[in-house]
Amino acid sequence: MTWLNHLISSGFAIELIVALMIVEGLALAWWHGRTGQGPAPINFAATLVSGLCLMMALRAGLVGDGPTWIGGWLVAALIAHLTDLLRRWRS
């Protein structure tokens, strides 16, 4: 189980998840641009950014970056989340 502990405590597991989330967002945007099907990037961008910021806050906590980085990522996630809510509220 040592390799799993290292994978998580080093933040590498989170970095892999973040990379997959970015690939997912790019693939969805590409698919929508190519076919016109699926969600438009404007409809999922803020949600994706909010999730990415939360993942980065988790990574910052795991690798010991300190409260400034953790708080910064959490504030960024809040801003993205509120942006998404405001956009949905208006539509």
C-alpha positions in Angstrom: 0.0 0.0 0.0 3.0 2.3 0.1 2.8 3.2 -3.5 -0.9 4.3 -3.0 0.1 6.4 0.0 2.8 8.1 -2.0 0.5 8.6 -5.0 -2.0 10.5 -2.8 0.3 12.3 -0.4 2.5 13.6 -3.3 -0.5 15.1 -5.0 0.1 13.1 -8.1 -3.3 11.4 -7.9 -5.0 14.8 -7.9 -2.8 16.0 -10.8 -4.0 13.0 -12.8 -7.6 13.8 -12.0 -7.1 17.4 -13.0 -5.5 16.4 -16.2 -8.4 14.1 -17.0 -10.9 16.9 -16.2 -9.1 19.2 -18.6 -9.1 16.6 -21.3 -12.8 16.0 -20.7 -13.5 19.7 -21.1 -11.5 20.0 -24.2 -13.1 16.9 -25.7 -16.6 18.2 -25.0 -15.8 21.6 -26.5 -14.2 19.9 -29.6 -17.2 17.6 -30.0 -19.7 20.5 -29.7 -17.7 22.6 -32.2 -17.5 19.7 -34.6 -21.1 18.4 -34.4 -23.1 21.0 -32.6 -24.2 18.3 -30.2 -23.6 18.1 -26.5 -23.3 21.0 -24.1 -21.8 24.2 -25.3 -18.6 25.2 -23.5 -20.2 28.3 -22.0 -22.7 25.9 -20.3 -20.1 23.9 -18.5 -17.0 26.1 -18.2 -17.7 27.6 -14.8 -18.7 24.3 -13.3 -15.5 22.7 -14.6 -13.4 25.6 -13.3 -15.1 25.3 -9.9 -14.3 21.6 -9.7 -10.7 22.1 -10.9 -10.2 24.7 -8.2 -11.6 22.4 -5.5 -9.3 19.7 -6.7 -6.3 22.1 -6.5 -7.3 23.1 -3.0 -7.3 19.4 -2.0 -3.9 19.0 -3.6 -2.6 22.0 -1.8 -3.7 20.5 1.5 -2.2 17.1 0.7 1.2 18.4 -0.2 1.3 21.0 2.6 1.2 24.2 0.6 -0.4 26.0 3.5 -3.6 27.9 4.3 -2.9 30.7 1.8 -2.9 28.4 -1.2 -5.8 26.3 0.1 -7.8 29.4 0.8 -7.0 31.0 -2.5 -8.1 27.9 -4.4 -11.3 27.8 -2.4 -12.1 31.4 -3.1 -11.5 30.8 -6.8 -13.9 27.8 -6.6 -16.5 30.0 -4.9 -16.2 32.7 -7.6 -16.6 30.1 -10.4 -19.5 28.5 -8.5 -21.3 31.8 -8.0 -20.6 32.7 -11.7 -22.3 29.5 -12.7 -25.2 30.0 -10.4 -25.7 33.6 -11.7 -25.6 32.5 -15.3 -28.1 29.7 -14.6 -30.4 32.0 -12.6 -30.5 34.5 -15.6 -31.3 31.8 -18.2 
